[in-house]
Structures are given as C-alpha cells and as structure tokens.
Amino acid sequence: MLSGYVLIFACAPDGNRLGKPVSGTSEAASGFNNWWKYHSRNIRFYEDFTPFDTRSSVIPLDSFMAKYATGQYIVLKYVGRDAAVQYKLQNLEPNADENIRNTLKSVAYSDFQDYQQLGKVLPDFHFTDINGNRYTAQNTKGKFVILKCWFIGCKPCVAEMPELNKLVASKSNRDDMLFLSLAFDSEQELKSFLARRKFDYKVVGNQKTYLNQTLNIRGYPTHMVINKEGLVERICNSAPALRTVLADKKYL
C-alpha cells in the first residue's frame, strides 16, 4: 500500500462502517461556495483515510482515486471509531452547479496526478544547487528529502517561506533530513531574490521544464516527501500541510 494515501481499518467488527459526517456535509453540494469551502477545509489526501464508495462500502484506494479522478464525484468526510478519517464518494448530480463541475475536474485531475506519483522513484534525480552542491538518488539515500516546488513569481510560494524556515530550524539536529527546493528561475535571479528574502532550503534553479513536464506539477507551491529509499511518500500543497505530514512519528 502506498504510504501517501493509507487505508485505516479498525479492529472492531464495525470498523468498516461509515461514521458521523462532519459539519457542512449535508450542504456540501448545494452551491459552489459551500462545496469549495467544505472541500478546502476537510479533504486532505495527504492524511490517512479509509475510502468508501457511494453505497457506503469500503473499496480499494486505487478504485476510489480512479473514480474521483473522473470529476463525477464529490468527496464527503466522515469520522469513524477512534476519530478515524473516512472519505465517501457522492455522485455529482446532473443539475449540479457548473462551477463545481468545472473546478472539480481540475482539482480531481491534479489530486490524481499526485496520487500516481506515490511509491515511485523521483525521476532524473540529479540536481545542483545555486552554491554548487550536487544531489542525486545515490548521495541522498538514507535521508528524507523534503522537496519544495516553486518560483519567485508565486506569491503563496514566497509567503510560506518564514513558516518553512521555522520547520527547517526545528529539524536542525537531523542529519537524515534534507530540505531541498526546485525553482523555475535562473540561478542569478534566485541569488538576487535570496539576498532580500531568507529561505533556508537548498535551492536549485532552472527547473521549470522538469517540474511542469517531468513531474507534471499542476499547482504551486507543491511539497513532496521522499523517503529514505528514494520513493515519493507524501505530497501536499502548503507549509501547514507539510508540518502536519512531518508530525507523523516516522519523521520524528
């Protein structure tokens, strides 16, 4: 099972039963604003969850994500025994708000692209940062690589840097954790930018083609956690989400 999306099965006989819906579930499909607020607040595919189909039965994660990727289903959140997170598919009605339909297609496609990378080796892992340090699958093996994908013109990418710096500082005693970033911009542009803006990741420039075409990144910032075997383990899209991911005991 891919560790970025982990199924949780309780030991109790009713562990596979759907639990209680979170606040807002009944109104989630009633309009674009309600759906987007609900989805943004509750649906976090970087966290562990149990997948349910439209009939409230547990299904394989691959099947759940493939159905979701069609853009024909919204995802609803329930809470089971011991606060276990459960996601349930619900058919998007034919008369659903067109804004929901259009946005869902894009969001679901991006989420599915991320899901498909989990458990795979990061391709063409040969980077040189702006200070001349080289990073490969060989010399980073045995380390967690925390990878940020960004570019200077991305306001959310820049705005989260102070929080990321705090995260780096909190792991400063770890020699098995590397904070590395891949940016669109040239080395000269990055050096000029970093002279004004503190960022404690190692920074690799000229990566637009690699990010957009090789990794098929659909939104920025994107954070990837590469495990000690060199496999993509988790993907998320914000500093708070990354902090949540790294709070897992395996990274402590």
N, C-alpha and C positions, 0 to 999 in steps of 0.2 A: 504494500500500500504506500502511495506517495505521501511523504510526511508533510507536505504543504497543505494538504486537504485530508484530514484524518477522520475516519469514522469512529464514533464512540458508541459502544454497545454496553449497556448496564448489565450487571449480573442478575438483577431481579427479573422474574418472569415477565413483568410488564415493561421491561426496559426498552422495548421497541415500539411502545405505544406513543402516539403523539401527546405531548404535554399541553401546557397552557399557552395561549397566544400572548405575545407581548402587546403593550399598549399601541393602538393605532392599526392593528391587523385588520379589523373589520372594515376600515375605511381606506385601506391602502390602495385600492384600485378605483376609488371614486373620483379621481381627478389627478392631473399631472402633479400639482404642488403637493398633494397628500402622498402620492406614490413616491416622488423623489425625496421628500423629507423622510419618509418611512425607510426607503431603501438605503439612503445615505447613512441614516442613524443606526440601522440594525443589521444590514447584510455585510458581513466581513469574511470573505472567503479565505483570508489568511489565518483565521482561527479554526479550531477543531469544531466539527459539527456532524450530526447524523442526517443523511439525506432521505427525504420522504417524497413519494410521488403524489399525484393529485388525489389518489384514493387513500391517502394517509398510511401507506405501507412503506417500510424501509426498502430502498433499492440500492444497487451498486453505485458508487460515486461516479464512475465513468458514465453510466446511463443518465444520472442526474445532470451532470455538467453538459452532456451532449444535447439533452432536451432543452436545458436552459439556453444553450448557445443558439438555438433556432430563433430566439426572440419572441416565441409564442407563449411564454410563461413568465409570470412574476414570481418572486420568491418571498415567502412569508416565514417569519421567525416564531418559533415556539420554544418553551423551556420545559425540559423533562425532569426526571428524577435527578437529584443531586446537582441541580442547576445546569444540566447538560444542554447544550445548544442544539436545536433541531431546525432544519430548513425544509420547507414544504413547497412544492411546485403548485401553482394555481394557473389554470388556463386564462390567457388574456382574452376577454370577451370580444366578439366581432365588432361591437359598438364602442370599444374602449377608446379613450381619449387618444387622438392621433399623435399627440406629443409624447405620450407614454410609449406608444408603439415604436415611434422613430428613435427615441432616446434609448429604449430598452434594447433595440437591435444593436446599437453601437456599444453600449455598456456590456451586454452579454457577450458580444464577439470579443471584446478586449479581455474580459474575465476568462473566457475560454482559451484565448491565446496564452495567457499567463499559466493557466492550469496545465496546458500541454507541455510547458517547459519543465514542469516539476519532475524531479527524478532523473533529469538529463544532464549531461556534461555541458558546461558553458562552452559554446563553440569558439574556436580560434583564440584561445586564451593566451595571448602574447601581447602584453601592454608595457609601455614605457612612460613613466610619469614625467611631469614638467621639470623634475630635478634629475632625470636620467636614471632613475631606479626601474629595474625590469621586474615584471610579474608574469609568471607562467603557471600552468597547471602543476608543473613539477616543483617549483620552489615555494608554492603556497599549499602544497599538500600537507595535511595535518593541521591546517588552520581554518577557522571560519572566515570567509571573505564576505564582508558586508559591503555591498555594491550599490552605489547611488548613480542613477542615470539622470542627466540634467543638461541645461545650457544656460548661459548668462541671461538671456532674454526671458527666461521663465520666472515670473515673479514668485510663484509658490516655491519653486526650487531654491530661490535665494532667501526667501522669508524664513524657511525652516532651518537655515544653517546654524543659528545660535543654539537651537534645541539639539541639533545633531552634534555640535561641539560639546555640549554637556554630556551627551551619550558617550562620545569618544573618551572624554575625561573619566567617566565612571568605569570605563574598561581599561584604563591606562596600565593596570597591573597585569593585563593579559597578554602573553606573548603568542597566544594561539588565536588571536583575533586581529584581522587586518581590515581597516576601513579605507576603501578604495572607491574612487568616483570616475565615471566616464562622461566626458562633456563633448558637445558639438564643436566647441570653439577652438581656435588655434592656440598654440602654446603661448604666443605673445599676448593674445587677448586675455588669456587666463592669468598670466603673470601680472598684467596691468590691473585686472579685476581684483585679484587676490592681494594686491598691495593695498587696496582700500577696504577689503572685506575679509575678515578672518574666517577661515574654513579649515578644519583640522583633519580632513580626509587627505589621502594621497590623490592627486588629480592627474588624469590622463586626458589629453586633448585630441582634437581631430577625429572624433568617434561618431559623427552623425550617420555615416553610412552603416557602420557596424550596429548602432542602436536601432535605426529605423528599418534596415533591411535584414541583417543577420539575426538580431534578437526580436525584431518585429514589435518593438515597444510602441504602444498606442497612446500613452499618456505620460506626462511628466509633472512632478518627479515620479520615478519608479525606483523602488528599493528591492534588491534581491539578496537573499542569504544563501551563500554557497557553503555546503557542509565540508567537513574535513576530508571527505572522499572526492571532493570536486564536483558534487552534484547540486543542482539548483534545488533548494529545500523549501524556501518560502519566498513569496512575492507580495509586496504591499505598496501603497502609494502616498504615504505621509510619514513624517517623523513620529507622531504619536502612535501610528500603527506599527512602525518599526520598533518602538520602545516596548509595545505590547508583545510583539513577536520575541524579542530578546529577553523578555521576562520569563520565558519558558525555562524550566530548570536545566534543560540540556545545554543552555548557553550561559548559565551562571557559573 
